[in-house]
Amino acid sequence: MRRLPRNRAAVRGTLATAVAGLVASATLTAPAAHADQVTPGNFTGYAFDQCLTPTQAKMDAWMEHSPFAGVGIYISGDSRACRSQPNLTATWVKKQIANGWKLLPITLGPQANCLSRFPRYKDDKVIAASSANTYAAARKQARAEAAKAVAAAQKLGIDAGSTLWYDLEGFDSTKKVCRESAMWFLSDYNKTIKSLGYVSGVYSSAGSGIKLLDDARVKEPGKYTLPDRLWVARWDGVANLESPGYLRTDGWMPHGRVKQYRGGHNETWGGVTINIDSNFMSLGKGSTGTPGGVMCKERVQANLSRYPVVRVNANSGTVKALQCLLRKAGHYRGPVSGRFDNTTLQAANAFQRRNGFNTVSGFTRKQWTSLLSIGNNPTIKRGSAGVAVRKLQRTLTAATGRPMTYTGVFDAGTEQQVKAWQKQVGLPQSGVVNKAAWRLLQQGKIR
């Protein structure tokens, strides 16, 4: 596949030309591109969507306090409930991606022709019902709608390689013309999105659009161009990727699904209330970590199964880990011997005094919790990955007394352990480790 120029402006310029040509001629000639800013990337975790793009202040509050790290935004489509999006700009998009948000750009254009609530306005369209030439009119609509979606994405700085979602609201799939026109519309939408270098996604209800797509995958392979990813509306209140009875277990798995598990409701995080739909997603390769745990040049492991109380004259690998950590914190300059000698005690006492602990002839679980968590740490939550997550997993092992697997991925087990610690210390069980939570850990808060 031919690559576009690496320069982002050149990429967008080339794609803009391709989109303009597509709108004019309905041909599929634009090359694909994979620039350096792709969304949502590799992620497994929670997302929300709202009709109106939230303000920056709301996004900041929810990044710091809510369990959500993904957000659905309506970037195009004449049938959107919120056509006016005053907050949605290229600057807004750039800021959210820089802050770690995973964006899910949505188009809500022509809808199934058997839905009574569409068209929503006087100037929006429904999917053409004419069946002549295998729904050629519907397919032409789809190509134009996909081109508009790509143009909107480009304008917002959403790069090629990102997933663009088409929102096809639930409809009566027993009606043949309604069903088949919708399927051919989605087929050409998917084909066009892919031809322009983006990843195609379709949102629909489990019982209509999603079931039809999965049935086509199994029963009519090759007939339609299917989406790369599915977004299933199944309001069963369960934050997983399953939709039994409508979607087979093998389709778009392991990392090609989003599930909207709860419909419109208010949630308040950080004092900010937003009316949202709740989603769980696993896309790309899912959230992935890297091996890690060696703390110092002596190749001493940081990832202990326990961080117990250690006392003067102890001799163990646990003491080696303590000596390494105290060295990293600037308190210890002796050899990593594994023996809790007087030099080690002096370093431990210096750490204790500096961090508000009583000096004792040893090192306690509270002090392990503090030592393991020191540093300038980012807010992390379900789906986060990397060094900060491994640091948290070590800290939680000390704080709760329950061993963890040090994956470097903020997975379900890590979320459960965070909530256990939050309950233990009397905090709301959000599963989010933000700046305030890190401060408590650094103070050695374990009960």
Disulfide bonds with the S-S distance in Angstrom:
Cys51-Cys82 1.79
Cys114-Cys178 2.03
Cys296-Cys324 2.01
